[in-house]
Amino acid sequence: MAYDNPELQYEHSSNMITISRLSQQAPKILERYSLLGEDTSVVSILNLENAENFDVLEQLAFSCLQSGDDRSALVCIDRLAKRFGSSNDKVAALQGLHEEATAEDRPALEGCLHKYDTILSENPINLPILKRRIALLRSLSRPVEATTALVALLDAAPTDAETWCELADIYQTQGMGPQAIFSLEEALLIVPNAWNVHCRLGEVLYSCADSSDVGNACHLLRRSIQYFCRAIELCGDYLRGLYGLLMATSLLLKIRTGHQEDSLVTASLMTHDTLKNLNLFARKRLEEIVSRRSSDHHLWEHGQAELIATKELLSRFDSSSK
């Protein structure tokens, strides 16, 4: 059971698009399933004898909750409960998530939190419930308790990269940049090829540079650029990584131009030409991706917000260069 923040989940875009489309058809699929039985080919995707289809049913429940279809989500959860029992860790977490989604006020959410505490008093290592409890604490604006719970969870499961990423995110929202950087570095020790985590670390470093003195800002930006480059190396068309690379190289070039005589600013393994080449590379790749995705409806369907932001960024650069 993942946390609520989609940025902290590993990239599986095509699968998420499939599940999103599936959730739109959930009422129709589930109705046919109830009427025709589980052996019917029309609903073979939900054949309860296939272990993979249990995963699909779980994802369908989660997608229905995200899209506001609480009724279909509950049907999915009930069927999982019949197969695995309500005491199953994942089923209990899904049931809790449904209660959170349908809660009408804060007292109702506090009631969900109390239920999680009761479950954990009986089984302290129930990871799905621990993660749901942390997500709920964050939604209730209780970051200190959420942070404490995350640290305790990492004491029990130090190789959970997702938890390290969640901890980094909460540190970042609290203005604790160095702690967020450390947490993401720990995550990369576990998943060294996760390009989105490399990119996220680059973004945190970039954010920290914005509030640092000139010398430290340059150091942080150089590190940021390195992580953006690694993200792009692992995933060549990663829009977010290219976006970050363009922003970081542009800012470092601007700082260097304004402090050419400062040795702390100019001393670097990254030469001016290297920065300019990386900046030009990122810009051209972004232009290519925007052009390709804008002309293809299926590619435009995924990541519209990022595509719009990239168009605006490129437009700003075009305006400033005139």
PAKOLKE-329595 format. One line per 2 residues: number of its first residue (from 1); their letters; for each residue y, x, z of C-alpha. Coordinates in steps of 0.5 Angstrom, whole numbers, always signed. Each point is the difference from the previous one (the first is absolute). Layout:
NUM	A	Y,X,Z  ... .
end
This chain:
1	MA	+0,+0,+0  +6,+3,-2 .
3	YD	+7,+0,+3  +5,-5,-3 .
5	NP	+5,+6,-3  -3,+1,-8 .
7	EL	+4,+6,+0  -5,+3,+5 .
9	QY	-6,-2,-4  -4,+4,-5 .
11	EH	+2,-1,-8  -5,-5,-3 .
13	SS	+5,-4,-4  -4,-3,-5 .
15	NM	-5,-3,+5  +6,-3,+4 .
17	IT	+2,-3,-7  -7,-3,-1 .
19	IS	+0,-3,+7  +7,-3,+0 .
21	RL	-2,-3,-7  -6,-3,+4 .
23	SQ	+4,-2,+6  +4,-5,-5 .
25	QA	-7,-3,-2  -3,+0,+7 .
27	PK	+0,-8,+1  -3,-1,-6 .
29	IL	-5,+5,+0  -2,-2,+8 .
31	ER	+0,-7,-2  -5,+1,-6 .
33	YS	-4,+5,+5  -1,-6,+5 .
35	LL	-2,-5,-5  -5,+4,-5 .
37	GE	-3,+5,+5  +0,+7,+1 .
39	DT	-5,+2,-6  +4,-3,-5 .
41	SV	+3,+4,-5  +7,-3,+0 .
43	VS	+1,+3,+7  -5,+6,-1 .
45	IL	+6,+5,+3  -1,-4,+7 .
47	NL	-8,+1,+0  -1,+1,+7 .
49	EN	-6,+4,-1  +4,+6,-3 .
51	AE	+3,+5,+5  +6,+1,-5 .
53	NF	+2,-7,+0  +1,+0,+7 .
55	DV	+5,+5,-1  +3,-4,-5 .
57	LE	+0,-6,+4  +4,+4,+6 .
59	QL	+5,+2,-5  +1,-7,-3 .
61	AF	+1,-2,+7  +5,+5,+1 .
63	SC	+4,-1,-6  +0,-8,+1 .
65	LQ	+3,+2,+7  +5,+4,-4 .
67	SG	+2,-5,-5  +0,-6,+5 .
69	DD	-6,-3,-1  -3,-1,+7 .
71	RS	-5,-6,-2  -3,+5,-5 .
73	AL	+0,+6,+5  -3,-4,+5 .
75	VC	-6,-3,-4  -1,+8,-2 .
77	ID	+0,+2,+7  -5,-6,+2 .
79	RL	-5,+2,-5  +0,+7,+2 .
81	AK	+0,-2,+8  -7,-4,-2 .
83	RF	-3,+6,-3  +2,+5,+5 .
85	GS	+2,-4,+6  +7,-1,+3 .
87	SN	-1,+6,+4  +0,+5,-5 .
89	DK	+5,+5,+0  +3,-1,-7 .
91	VA	-1,-8,+0  +4,+0,+7 .
93	AL	+6,+4,-3  +0,-5,-6 .
95	QG	+0,-6,+5  +6,+3,+4 .
97	LH	+4,+2,-6  -1,-7,-2 .
99	EE	+2,-3,+7  +6,+5,-1 .
101	AT	+2,-3,-7  +0,-7,+2 .
103	AE	+4,+2,+7  +6,-5,+0 .
105	DR	+4,+4,+5  +0,+6,+5 .
107	PA	-4,-3,+6  -6,-1,-5 .
109	LE	+0,+7,-3  +0,+2,+8 .
111	GC	-6,-4,+0  -3,+4,-5 .
113	LH	+2,+6,+3  -4,-2,+7 .
115	KY	-6,-2,-4  +0,+7,-3 .
117	DT	+0,+3,+7  -5,-4,+2 .
119	IL	-5,+2,-5  +2,+7,+1 .
121	SE	-1,-1,+7  -8,-1,-2 .
123	NP	+0,+5,-6  +6,+5,+1 .
125	IN	-3,+4,-6  +1,-6,-5 .
127	LP	+4,+3,-5  +2,-6,-5 .
129	IL	+3,-3,+6  +3,+6,+3 .
131	KR	+4,+1,-7  +1,-8,+0 .
133	RI	+3,+1,+7  +5,+6,-2 .
135	AL	+2,-4,-6  +2,-6,+4 .
137	LR	+3,+4,+5  +5,+3,-5 .
139	SL	+1,-7,-3  +2,-2,+7 .
141	SR	+5,+6,+0  -3,+3,+5 .
143	PV	+0,+7,-3  -2,+4,+7 .
145	EA	-6,-3,+1  -2,+0,-7 .
147	TT	+1,+8,+0  -4,+0,+7 .
149	AL	-6,-4,-3  +0,+5,-7 .
151	VA	+0,+6,+4  -6,-3,+5 .
153	LL	-3,-2,-7  +0,+7,-3 .
155	DA	-2,+3,+7  -7,-4,-2 .
157	AP	+0,+1,-7  +4,+6,-2 .
159	TD	-2,+0,-7  +3,-7,-2 .
161	AE	+5,+2,-5  +2,-7,-1 .
163	TW	+2,+0,+8  +4,+7,-1 .
165	CE	+4,-4,-6  +1,-6,+4 .
167	LA	+3,+5,+6  +4,+4,-5 .
169	DI	+3,-7,-2  +2,-2,+7 .
171	YQ	+3,+6,+1  +4,+0,-6 .
173	TQ	+3,-7,+2  +2,+3,+7 .
175	GM	+3,+6,-3  -5,+5,+2 .
177	GP	+0,+4,-6  -4,+6,+2 .
179	QA	-5,-4,+3  -1,-4,-6 .
181	IF	-1,+6,-4  -5,+3,+5 .
183	SL	-4,-6,-1  +0,+0,-7 .
185	EE	-2,+7,+0  -6,-2,+4 .
187	AL	-2,-6,-5  +0,+5,-5 .
189	LI	-5,+5,+3  -5,-6,+0 .
191	VP	+2,-3,-7  +3,+6,-4 .
193	NA	+0,-3,-7  +3,-7,+2 .
195	WN	+6,+1,-4  +4,-6,+3 .
197	VH	+0,+4,+7  +2,+6,-3 .
199	CR	+6,-4,-3  +1,-4,+6 .
201	LG	+1,+7,+4  +5,+2,-6 .
203	EV	+4,-6,+2  +0,+1,+7 .
205	LY	+2,+7,-1  +6,-2,-5 .
207	SC	+2,-5,+5  +0,+5,+6 .
209	AD	+4,+5,-5  +6,-6,+0 .
211	SS	+2,+1,+7  -1,+8,+1 .
213	DV	+5,+5,-1  +0,+4,-7 .
215	GN	-5,+5,+1  -5,-4,+4 .
217	AC	+1,-5,-6  -2,+5,-5 .
219	HL	-6,+2,+3  -2,-7,+1 .
221	LR	+1,-2,-7  -4,+6,-3 .
223	RS	-6,-3,+4  +2,-7,-2 .
225	IQ	+0,+3,-7  -7,+3,+1 .
227	YF	-3,-6,+2  +2,-4,-5 .
229	CR	-2,+5,-5  -7,+0,+3 .
231	AI	+0,-8,+0  +2,+0,-8 .
233	EL	-6,+6,-1  -5,-5,+3 .
235	CG	+3,-6,-3  +4,+1,-7 .
237	DY	+3,-7,-1  +1,-1,+8 .
239	LR	+7,-3,-1  +2,+1,+7 .
241	GL	-1,+7,+0  +4,+1,-6 .
243	YG	+5,-4,+3  +0,+4,+6 .
245	LL	+0,+7,-4  +6,-2,-4 .
247	MA	+4,-2,+7  -2,+6,+4 .
249	TS	+1,+5,-6  +7,-3,-2 .
251	LL	+2,+0,+8  -2,+7,+1 .
253	LK	+4,+2,-7  +6,-3,+3 .
255	IR	+0,+3,+6  -1,+7,-3 .
257	TG	+6,-1,-5  +4,-1,+6 .
259	HQ	-2,+5,+4  -1,+6,-5 .
261	ED	+2,+5,+5  -5,-2,+6 .
263	SL	-6,+5,+0  -3,-5,+4 .
265	VT	+0,-5,-5  -1,+4,-6 .
267	AS	-6,+4,+3  -6,-3,-3 .
269	LM	-6,+1,-4  +2,-6,-4 .
271	TH	+5,+3,-5  +6,-4,-3 .
273	DT	-4,-1,-7  -6,-2,+4 .
275	LK	+4,-6,+3  +3,-2,-6 .
277	NL	-6,+0,-4  -4,-4,+5 .
279	NL	+6,-5,+0  +0,+0,-8 .
281	FA	-8,-1,+1  +1,-6,+5 .
283	RK	+5,-3,-4  -3,+0,-7 .
285	RL	-7,-3,+3  +3,-5,+4 .
287	EE	+4,-2,-7  -7,+0,-3 .
289	IV	-3,-4,+5  +5,-6,+0 .
291	SR	+0,+0,-7  -7,-1,-1 .
293	RS	-1,-5,+6  +6,-4,-2 .
295	SD	-3,-1,-7  -7,-2,+3 .
297	HH	+0,-7,+4  -7,+2,+4 .
299	LW	+3,+7,+2  +7,-4,+2 .
301	EH	-4,-4,+4  -2,+5,+5 .
303	GQ	+6,+4,+5  +6,-4,-3 .
305	AE	+4,+2,+6  -1,+7,-1 .
307	LI	+1,-1,-8  +7,-3,+1 .
309	AT	+2,+5,+5  -2,+6,-5 .
311	KE	+4,-4,-5  +6,+0,+5 .
313	LL	-1,+7,+1  +0,+3,-7 .
315	SR	+6,-5,-1  +4,+4,+5 .
317	FD	-2,+7,-2  +2,-2,-7 .
319	SS	+7,-3,+2  +1,+6,+4 .
321	SK	-1,+5,-6  +5,-3,-4 .
end
